[in-house]
Amino acid sequence: MLHVEQIYGGYGEQPVIKDITFSVKKGEFFGILGPNGSGKTTLLKMISGLLPFQKGSITLQQKKLSDFSKKDLAKIIAVLPQLTMQTFPYTVKETVALGRYAHQQGLFQTWSNDDDHILYKVMQQTNIVEFQDKSLHELSGGEQQRVFLAQALAQEPAILLLDEPTNHLDLAHQKELLDLLKNSTKQDGLTVISIFHDLNLASLYCDQLLLLHHGKTKTIASPDRVLTEPIVKEVYQTAVKKYPHPEIPKPQLHLLPYTDKQNKDHIIIDDTLLHIQPEHITLISPMPLRTLSSGICGAGIGWHTNFVNRHVDKNYNCENHLQDMNEYLIKNDFNIYETVGMMTAVYLEDASFQFFKKDAFSLLVVVTAGVGNAVDSSRAIELSAEQLMGTINTWIFINGYVTDEAFIQSVMTATEAKAKALQELNIMDRQTNTIATGTSTDSILVAAT
């Protein structure tokens, strides 16, 4: 579709863009990244034909860009610039209709039924039909951006160029606009080339990314290969942490703001913070702890300050355990977003806890254990659905820094230790008559300062 080969250029004798080469396929969403002054907008203007380049070549549909007339180029490439507050006193419909100019024929530019059909099609696509007769001045920034997108789509371009299309848009309008563009690449084969400042948005929507650094190509590849911690730190001169998106296979980057770690070094999580009552065991941390948990609430990876192990009756049965647990926490003045919550039918006065101190770290372990529900997980396929009173809940609070690997290793080690304890105590699975490895409702928490 588009091939850029070793182009150089800019506004003066010294080129802003230096030796850039890349290709974009039909239906691809291609992102251009880079710090301020790296040449992103200059490159986009060269691709659009607005700015000549000093050296190299740009080929569009196997034809040199310089061989297209302005009008013919407008039939293939449309440009959506950054949103500005300066608008002409046209109606929405009139503004969108301007996108059909490149397809008009003759001296007096007649409007056809085909033009009318495309006009309403793109207005429906962009959800602006309802205010087609309103003036642009009456619309919000997000609505105006949709109007200008409709105008660009009315050109029926093969390629759409965008310069920071989400600039000045709120979160909902950013998603709406980018979802529409992504759908257009998938359904209509539209090729989208866009500049992004937001690296995470670029990661979510783009198939390929070009990262510019001082006007040169730093790297060009998929988001996962471009947005690495070392590359981003080198180009943007700031530290980030990379994590996968929780729902889709795309990376997300997190800034690391300055924090005063020295003020936290004196905080120790130990058994003086532990409160054991008949209805629940609680530990309230003076600072948020990073957590990995299989609790009813607060499950997964997060940051929490409240830890609750709630006692329930041995005949407890509830269709929605999470809702019931949340209602219990709220009733007892716990913020559900800051709390890891577990349940157990065992008597909480039988809880076991111990504080361990080593040279480089210390940790507090709290266990509530009932084995009436003990099972051998290696024979799980043989087990019936019947559940008796039981549950082994384990809390591990580590005073120290814990890597992701160590969090997972902690869960493995604690689980192995639990299985070993059951073996030494000769706790049997009543259905298989083999040594139990745990219970079917066990929960675990690992938390670190």
N, C-alpha and C positions, 0 to 999 in steps of 0.2 A: 504493500500500500504506500508506505513512505520510507525513503532511505536517505539518511544524512551521512555524507562522506567527507570526513576531514575538513570541516568548515572552520574558517577563521573570520572574525569580523567584530565590529563594534561601532563606535561613534567617532573615533579619532584615529590617529596613526597607530597607536598601540591597541591591538585587538583585545576585546573583552572576552570573546569566545575563542578558544585555541584548540584546534585539532579534535573536534567532536565528531564521533561516528556512532550511529545507531540506526536500527530499523524498527518500524512499528507495523504490525500485521493488522489486517482488516478485523474489526470487532474487538480490538484490544483496548484496554484502559491503561494508558501509559502515564506515569507520574514523573515530574521533574522536581527535584529537591535541591536545596543548597542554602547556605546562609545568605544574608543580605549582601548584595554586591558580587555574588558569585556568577551572575550572568544569565539567570533563569529567564527574565523577561526579554532580554536581548535575543536569546536563542529562539524564544517563541515568536518574536517579531520577524526573525529571519525565515522561520518556517511558514509564516503567514504571507510572506512576500512584502511586508511593510518596510523592512529594512534590508538593504543589499548586504551581501557578505563579500569579503575581500578574496577569499580563496576557498576551494573545495566545491562540492556540488550537493544539491538537494533534488531528489528525484521523486516525483509523485505519479503513481500509476505508470511507472516505467517511462516517464516523460520529464524532462528537465523543468524545474519550476519557472525558469526564465522564458520558457517557450509558451506559457499560458498568458492569455490576455487577462486583464483585471476582472472582466466579467466572467470569463470561463473559469478562472480560479475561484471566484465567489460561488460557483455552482458546486465546487468540490470541498472547499474549506470555509467554515464559518468560525467566527471569533466571538467569544463571550468574555469581555474585559471585566476588570474589577468593578464592583458596584459603586457608583458615585451618587450623591444626592442631587446632582444636576440632571433634570429631565425636561424634555420638551412638552408643551401643552397639548399632546396628542391623547386620544383615547387608547385604551388597551388594544382594541381591535386594529386601529390605524397603525399602532407601533409594530404589532406582529406582522401586519401586511407589508411593511417595508422590507421584510425578509424575502419577499417574492420578487424584488426588483431585478435580480440577476437572471430570472427566468422570463421576464417580459420581452416581447418582440415588437419591433417597429419603432417608428419615431414617436408615436403618441402613447405607447405603452398600454395596451388594452388588458383588462382583467378578465380571466376566463373562469369557467365552471371548475376546472381543475385547480386553479388558484384558490377558489372558494373552498373546495373540498380539503385541501392541504391546510388552509388557514384554520378551519374548525378542528381538524384532526390534531394539530399541534397544540391548540388551546385546550382541547380535552386532555391530551397527554400531560399537560402542565397544570391542569386544574384551575384555569383562569376564565372559563366560559362565563361564570356567574357575574364577573365584573368587567366584561368585554367593552361595555359602553362607558365605564368610568374613566376619568382622567388619571394619567400616571401619578399626578401629584397627590391623589387621594389614597394611594396604596402605601402599604408598609414596605420596608426594605426587602423583606423576604418575598413579598408579592411582586415587587418590581423586578427582582432577580428572575423570578419565574417567567415574567413577561419577556424579558430580554433573552431568556433561554428559548422560549417559544419562537421569538423572532429569528434566532439562529437556526432552530430546527426547521423553520419555514423555508429556509434556503435549500432544504433537502441535501445537506452536505454529506460527503463520505467521511470527512474528518471534522471534528469539532475541537477547537483550541480554546482553552480556558486559563485565565490568569487569576489564581487564587479565588475560585468561584464561591467559596464559603466565607470570604471576608465580609464582615459586618452582619453575618447571619447568626441567629441564635441556634441552639442545639437542634431543635426540632426541624427548622428550615434547612440546616446543613444536611441532616439525614435525608430529608425529603428530596432535596436537589440531587444528592449523590446517588440515592436509590434510583431515581428516574434516569440518570445518566448510565448507571450500571445496567439497568434493564434495557436501555436502548442499545448498548453494545451486544447484549445477549440476544435480544429479539429482532433487532433491525440491522445488526451488523455495523452499527455506527462505531467509528474509531475515535476515541477520546484521548487527547493529549492535554494534560493539565499541570499547572504549577501548584505546588502545595507548600505552605509553611508548617502545617500541622502534620508531623511525621506519622502519627497514629491513624489519622484519617486516610492518609496516602496508603498506609499499610492495609487498611481494611478494604479499600476499593480498587486498588491498582493491581494489574497483573505483572507489570514490570516497572522498575524504578531506575531513573538516571539520577545519580548524585553528583552535583557539580561542586568543585572546590577550586577557587581562584580561576574560574573560567575553563577549567579542564575537567575531564571525566575522572572522578574518583573511582566510581564503580557503577556498573549497570547490570542488574540481575533481578531476581524475584525479591519481594519485600523481606523475606526471612534471611536472605544472603546480604542484602544491602544494609539493613537496619541492625547491625551488630554493635555491641558496646564499644569495642575498640575503634571502629570506623566513625561512629557518631561522635565519640569523644575527640578524635583527631580533627574532624571537619568543623564541628560546632563548638569545640573547646569547652565542653561541659560533660560531667559524668552522668550516666544514665544506667538504669537496670532494665534488662530485657526480660519480659515474661510473655508467654503465649496468651492469646485471647481466650476467655473461658468457654466460648461457644463455637468459634470457627478457627481453622488452622492459620492464623495470622499473628505476627508478633506485635506486641505493644511495648512502648518505652515509657519508663517512669523517671522523672527528674529526681535528683537527690538533693533536697535543700539542706542548708547548714543546720545542724542540730548540736546542742551542747551536751555531748555524751558524758562529760565529767559529772554533771549534776545528777546523772542516773546511776553512776557507778556505786554509790553508797546504798542503793536500794537492794535489799535482799528478800526474796520470797522464802519464808520459812513457816514453821507450824504455829508461830505466834499470830499469823494472819488467818488461821484456820478456825472455823466456828462450827461445832458439831451439835446439832439439835435433832430431836426426834423426827421433825418434818423435812429437814434438809441439811446438807453440809454445804457451807459456803466458804469461798476464799475471795476477798476483795483486794485486788492488787492496787498499789498506789500509782502505778503507771500501766499503760497498755502493753500487753505481752503479745508477741507473735505466736500464733497458735496453729496447730494441726490437730483436728478433732473429728471423731465420728459421732459426736453428741447429737441429740435430737434437734437442738438449735445451735447455731454457731459452728455447723459442720464444715469441713474443708479447711482451707487456709485463710487466716484472717488475723485481726488484732482485737483483743478482748481484755477487759478488766475484771469482769465478774464471772465466777465459776460456781455453778450450782449443781449438786447431786441430790435430786428430790426423791423422797420415799413415797411409794405408792402401795396400795393394798395388793396382796398376792393374787387377788381376783380381778385386778385392774384390766379393763378392756375399753379401748377408745378407738373409734374409726379414724380420728385425726389427731395423732399424737402431737404433731407440731403445734397445731392450734391450741390444744389443751395446755401444752407446756408454756406457750407464749402467754396465755391468759393467767396461768399460775404466776409467772414471772412478773407480769404487770401488776397483779394483785399484791405481790410482795415488794413492789417498788424497785424492781430490777429493769434496767433498760435492755430490751430484747436484742438491740443491735450491738450491745457491748458484752453480751453474756453467752457463755457456753453452758448449755443445760443438758443434764442427763437424768435418767430415772432408774430406780432400783426398788425391788420389793424386799430387800434384806433390811435388817434392823441397823440403823446408822450408828448406834452406839458401839457396834462391833467393828467399826472402821479401823483400819490399821494405817499408820503413817510413820514416816521416819525421815529425818533430815540428814543428808550425807554431805560431808565437806572434804574437798580435795584441794591440792595446791592451786590449780588453775580455774576451778569452778566449784559450785556446790549445787545440790538439788534436793527437792522435797518430793517424796513419793507418797501418794494417798490411794488406798485401795479399799473398796467395799466389795465383798465377795459372798455370793451364795451359790451353791453347787447343785441344788435340786434340779436345775435345768442343764446339768453338765452333758456335753456332747463330744463325740469324737469327730472332728471336722473331716478327717480323712475317710470317714464312712458315711458322709452326709447323705449320699444317694439312697441309703438304706433307711434313713430316719423318717418317721411320720411327722405330721405337722403339729402334733401335740406339744405344748410348752408348759412346763411346770415352773414353780417359783425358783428364781435364780437370778443371775446376772453378775458379772465381774466387771466393775468399773474402775479404771486405772487413771490416775492423774499424775503427770510428771512435770514438775516445775524446775527449769534449769536456770540458774543464775550464771549467765554467760552468753556469748554469741554462738548461734547455731546455724550452720549452713542448711540449704535445702536438702542436701544429701544426708546430713546428720539428723534432720527431722525424721526422714523416712527410716533411716537406720535405727533411730530410737524406737519407733513403732515396732520394727522387726525384733529388736533385742528384748523389748518389754513383752512381746507376744511369746517369744521363745522362753523367757523366764517364767511366764505364767504357765505354759505347758509343762515346763520342768517341775514347777511346784505341784501341779496336779498329779504328775507322775509319782513324785516322792511321797505324796499323801495318799496315793492309790485311789484317786477319785475316778469312778467308773461311769461310762455311758450306760444307762440302764437298758437301752434298747439293743445295743450291739455287744454289750458286756466286754468292751475294750476300754483302755485307758482314755479318759477324757482329755481334750485339748483346750477346752474353755466352755462357754455356754453360747447358746444361739443368739443371745441378745447383748453380748459384751460391748462396751464402749471404751474408747481410749482418748486421752488428751495429752499432747506434748506442748508445753508453753515455755517460751524463753524470753529473758529480759533483754 
